[in-house]
């Protein structure tokens, strides 16, 4: 990992310390922690690559996009690029697979997992733990071979395919996240991608319905069936998440953040955030930074 960026949260780009240009790294979590300073090991940060944690022992907690997840043996966590996280706290033993978005093979079955809407946590059922562990060990074996035999393109290709097989195993696991997981239904995917493109410019359900060729009522039925919430709730949740990310990731005033997210009046943004997040933008920022309320303007 290579640190870059500014201000409130560190940003890491993918960089393999064992073999330059190889788009995957398989490393024990303890070894990764050993490469980071104490400050960086506990800091809020985001990456431009995927992180797959396969927890084998110990206990702790990891925060992904402001939601804390308990980690114990059998826990599997996947952090997609752009999500804000804190690394696991406590004594956690885990295999960690880091990979650039371009590295996995393009498999239809893994696309919902690799996109920005996929689930982040699973508790691996006992019958699946051994097979998952063997898949990780095989990936690790071939990774070490790729490092020691840098002129072997077949090994790199095998690594791609083994990663794809591992992701397919993860894809068929039942997610243990609160709330429903992202479905594969194509109309709902179109709504999700339109939401990702347009959440900062419109929060109007009718706009999204028109863009994917649905009536507002049909879109609400689609969202309710696929995600257990109506379209408006999903739209507001996405805006709230981005507001949280900007509050933590930047030092922009809350009014500027509100304007970026389509609010013409700062008071409207504050009311929206209070309703959705249960706190004001300023209080949320102060809490996440652990700073005095007077230290940052809102």
Secondary structure, DSSP 4 states (H G I P E B T S, - for coil): -EEE--TTSEEEE---SSSTT-SEEEEEHHHHHHHS-HHHHHS-EEESSEEEEEEEEEEEEEEETTEEEEEETTEEEEE-TT-EEEEEEEEEEEEEEEE-TTTS---GGGHHHHSTTS--EEE--HHHHHHHHHHHHHHHHHHHHHHH-TT-HHHHHHHHHHHHHHHHHHHTSPB-SSSPPPP--HHHHHHHHHHHHHTTT---HHHHHHHTT--HHHHHHHHHHHHSS-HHHHHHHHHHHHHHHHHHH----HHHHHHHTT-SSHHHHHHHHHHHHSS-HHHHHHHHHT--TTTS--
